[in-house]
Amino acid sequence: MTATTDRHTGQPVETVTCTIDEVEVTVPKGTLIIRAAEQVGIEIPRFCDHPLLEPAGACRQCLVEVSMPDREGNLRAMPKPQASCTMTVTPGMVVKTQRTSAVAEKAQEGVMELLLMNHPLDCPVCDKGGECPLQNQAMKNGRATSRFSDVKRTFPKPIQVSSQVLLDRERCVLCQRCTRFSEEIAGDEFIALQERGAQQQVGRFDEQVLDFAPPCGGHHGADEGASGPVSDGPADPALASSLRASGPVDIPLGIAQPDASGQPFASYFSGNTVQICPVGALTGASYRFRSRPFDLVSAQGIAEHDACGSAIRVDHRRGKVMRRLAGDDPAVNEEWITDKDRFAFTWQSAPDRITTPLVRTDGELRPASWVEALEVAAQGLAAARDDGGVGVLPGGRLTVEDAFAWSRFARTVLGTDDVDQRARVHSVEEAAFLAHGVAGTGVGVTFGDLEAAPAVLLAGLEAEEEAGVTFLRLRKAARAGTRVFSVAPFRSRGLARLDGTLLPSAPGTEADWLSTLATQAAGDLVPAGADRETLEDVAGALSQEGAVVLVGERLAGAPGAYTAALRLAEATGARIAWIPRRAGERGGVEAGLLPGLLPGGRPLHDADAREQVAAAWGVDPEALPQSTGLDLDGILDALSVGQLSGALVGGVELADLPDPEHARRALGAARFVVALEVRRTEATELADVVLPVAPPVERAGSYWNWEGRVRPFAQALDSSALPDHRVLDALAAQLDVDLGAAEPLAAHWAIAAFGAWTGPRADAPVTGASEPPAVGTGTAVLASWHLMLDDGALQDGEEHLAGTAKRPVARVSAVTAAGFDVFDGDLVTVSTDRGAITVPVAITEMVDHVVWLPTASRGCRIHDDLGARPGEPVRIAPAEKGVDA
């Protein structure tokens, strides 16, 4: 046994040496035989083994002959072949695989014969056909002829494990990959082996899956017309009873069919079980029977649904995307993605896709040529620029190349700093935090740092809902001993699966916890009445080397929270990272799509920063805006009163804005509006010129993920659609300005022209916490965040995925519910002077006098329906009888 040095950590690693098929190999102590063989290019067949799952030894296909030295050093063969996926290498071990051992070869052939005994001969119609490990290994490691002549076992098929995942039980080889993934990686223990012996099969066992939609086909998981208690079983108990008695029934695809437990498989990560299934037992409803693997063309992509930058593989045929799979990227998403990243791609080819420019004539939008549309748009923007100015609202969907083009267009063509990409609740404090601690900082906290962290604090971030792959990496860390804390109103299922500790906080008061923790860590006197034991525990954990504080975009709605987070990081030595929801937000920050911020974290008011930007853009520094512009709220206010004349909008869903009604009035009052968009939206309907842009699948580009890592992706489909940067370049040319972004390579070079900013950064935010709103009789403080699967436009057209969405509920504590005289499952109406939302109640252990609602689920959009933001008071009352949720 010897020692070597780990090339990543520099720490000494104990190694052992063994012999595999007469090849000597030295590997770290604890390495499995099957991994050691891979290192010298020897492939051992397997089904249950997966490098990211714990060893199971379930399929027995990887049997090898093993000999080990005894006490005297004599080599002795073990009496039976051993599973190489569960046995670790020891010094002096001699392993013979099927390549050199007749014993191992015979054992593997025997296992393969047993696996194929009842396996159906349906390869021509099986979705796994052509990329199936069972096919490959049966040909390579199986017997040439079959000795089985009896009737194969059959089952009714397919079982709809959920609206998205289908199970053909007769194909299953009981490898347990799906059950192990659900238990170990996702923590969704919704699928397990049932029965024993010959009757053993994959199915469900958990009967208490909170708040997932029952088997209904409602759009985006809505439970239309439900008025009974909040539960997760079938809406009709009689249906559950009949299913238990008679087994599967023939129901339409897309309606989740419960099994004997009466529960559908509900998980944000269920598609991973389909991908890692080695035999096609689990298939996706949206891809089933649609294509053969060898007919597909693949392209590497990056998921556009969150800021994690997950690697994906886009498979397409004849100009149409057929499926998306998880890419293999150990540094970011390993081999996992969320179901949203996997299945929600149909929005890019939706029927309302804009394929030609539109120009408003006599109050109506009509198709126009690119030449006409660009001329009209240029003339209108120039007039608006000279008559009050133009507000720029680019949204959070942009690639890095697009974001830099938008930033340059705003500053050099429109001459304005009235630019803000934050199509959500935001604040001046947040802008200062991003300019001070995020923009231009490069790669900061990474996924690997999360796994190695002794403690992680989440503030304004529900990781499972808002950053799915981040949640998986946090769960991996938590299973290895990382402590997770969360400042939130209640302990969510996600936090429970992280074995996390809740630091209970009413919305808008997160700064209190963060400030008090910072005070405790600094050794100062904490406020009277504080839980000193908890404060000491949390502050001590965060003071350990490698601890991390993760802050989400929702802290923008909590005055003083970003200031307190920076103070906490300074007091404890913990590293801090910002995780937004949208894929383009970090890139937008780097590009300067915020008022007062130039590309690379350069402050607008700094003379040297202005000189560098002007040189990179080829303009006079005096041509750049001189003062900090308006943020989103300010732009809308200025448009509504005529202070600004025009607006340039892209990728903004008005219903997602803090005050959608105000946004509609503001854009309606603007004298000239240009929209760059993929599909028709409320913004395009208010625009004077609409310029279509390409969705991610039809263009190349890159996203800047929350780590600070640039994630490039290739163009999958041939298309004549133009990305934002090319449209803006053509529009700038109409105004006699060279934007330098006519081609993707040119856009890249335009970004590379900016060196690292070494000058002074923007000042850190200094904002104090505000007093929580007063809660009177019949009112509560609103709490909210987005669910991963909601009523968002980027999930349109994927009804199978929508069937696994959580149903909207109003969460209140038992004390709060008693004050309103409502019980678990009752319908309540949450209202303001602007509107009302009626949903079932879910009694939850949480902060009193707070009501939580999902931000944008079907039938529950707090900004649009209530005109309210989290942290504001709302009214609650029992719903009138006969009112449906």
Secondary structure, DSSP 8 states (H G I E B T S, - for coil): -EEEE-TTT--EEEEEEEEETTEEEEEETT-BHHHHHHHTT-----SS--TTS-----S-TTEEEEEEE-TTS-EEE-SS-EETTT-B--TT-EEE-TTT-HHHHHHHHHHHHHHHHS----TTT-TTTTS-HHHHHHHHHS-SS----S------S-EESSSSEEE-GGG-----HHHHIIIIII-----EEES-GGG-EEE------TTB--S---GGG--TT--S---SS-SSHHHHHHHHHH------TTS----TTS-----TTTHHHHHH-SSSSEEETTTTTS--GGG-EEEEEE--SSTT--EEEEEEETTEEEEEEE--BTTTTBT---HHHHHTTGGGG-TTB--S-EEEETTEEEE--HHHHHHHHHHHHHHHHHTT-EEEE--S---HHHHHHHHHIIIIIS----B----SS--HHHHHHHHHHTTT--S-S-HHHHHH-SEEEEES--HHHH-HHHHHHHHHHHHTT-EEEEEESB--HHHHHTT-EEEE--TT-HHHHHHHHHHHHTT----TT--HHHHHHHHHHHTSTT-EEEEEGGGGGSTTHHHHHHHHHHHH--EEEEE-SSTTHHHHHHHT-BTTEEGGGEETT-HHHHHHHHHHHTS-GGGS--S----HHHHHHHHHHTSS-EEEEES--GGGSSSHHHHHHHHHH-SEEEEEESB--HHHHT-SEEEE---GGGS-EEEE-TTS-EEEE---S------HHHHHHHHHHHTT---S-SSHHHHHHHHHTS----S-----------------TTEEEEEEE--SSSS-GGGTT-HHHHTTSB---EEE-HHHHHHHT--TT-EEEEE-SS-EEEEEEEE-SB-TTEEEEESEETTEEIIIII---TTSEEEEEE--TT---
